[in-house]
Amino acid sequence: MTKGSSQSANPSAREALNRFKMETASEVGVNLKQGYNGDLTARQAGSIGGEMVRKMIQAYENSLQ
């Protein structure tokens, strides 16, 4: 893998992250499709990313208990 590449060295991790992203998009009401999603607004894309971060932080906090 080259420096700056967006490709994961672990294909199963990449697939899991993509499933997580699609699931989160559905939960926040954003119609995300496979492939290019350049028609999304910044607000829509941000809501997906923000919710993903919230879920990851919650999972980490739960693992500490």
C-alpha positions as CSV (number, residue, x, y, z in Angstrom):
1,M,0.0,0.0,0.0
2,T,1.4,3.4,-0.9
3,K,1.5,6.4,1.4
4,G,-1.7,8.4,1.2
5,S,-3.7,5.5,-0.2
6,S,-7.3,5.2,0.9
7,Q,-7.3,1.5,0.5
8,S,-7.2,-0.6,3.7
9,A,-4.6,-3.3,4.0
10,N,-7.4,-5.5,5.4
11,P,-10.3,-6.1,3.0
12,S,-12.6,-7.5,5.7
13,A,-12.0,-4.3,7.8
14,R,-12.9,-2.2,4.8
15,E,-16.1,-4.1,4.2
16,A,-17.1,-3.8,7.9
17,L,-16.5,-0.1,7.8
18,N,-18.5,0.3,4.7
19,R,-21.4,-1.7,6.3
20,F,-21.1,0.5,9.4
21,K,-21.3,3.6,7.2
22,M,-24.3,2.4,5.2
23,E,-26.1,1.4,8.4
24,T,-25.4,4.8,10.0
25,A,-26.6,6.6,6.9
26,S,-29.8,4.7,7.0
27,E,-30.3,5.6,10.7
28,V,-29.8,9.3,10.1
29,G,-32.1,9.3,7.0
30,V,-29.5,9.8,4.3
31,N,-29.9,7.8,1.1
32,L,-26.4,6.6,0.6
33,K,-25.6,4.4,-2.3
34,Q,-22.7,2.1,-3.2
35,G,-19.9,4.0,-5.1
36,Y,-19.9,7.7,-5.8
37,N,-22.1,9.9,-3.5
38,G,-21.1,13.4,-4.8
39,D,-24.7,14.5,-4.7
40,L,-24.7,14.6,-0.9
41,T,-24.7,17.9,0.8
42,A,-22.0,18.7,3.3
43,R,-24.6,18.5,6.1
44,Q,-25.7,15.0,5.0
45,A,-22.1,13.7,4.8
46,G,-21.3,15.3,8.1
47,S,-24.3,13.8,9.8
48,I,-23.1,10.3,8.8
49,G,-19.5,10.9,9.9
50,G,-20.6,12.6,13.2
51,E,-23.0,9.7,14.1
52,M,-20.3,7.2,13.3
53,V,-17.9,8.9,15.6
54,R,-20.5,9.1,18.4
55,K,-21.1,5.4,18.0
56,M,-17.4,4.5,18.1
57,I,-16.9,6.7,21.2
58,Q,-19.9,5.1,22.9
59,A,-18.6,1.6,22.1
60,Y,-15.2,2.5,23.5
61,E,-16.7,4.0,26.7
62,N,-18.8,0.8,27.1
63,S,-15.7,-1.3,26.8
64,L,-14.1,0.5,29.7
65,Q,-16.9,-0.4,32.1
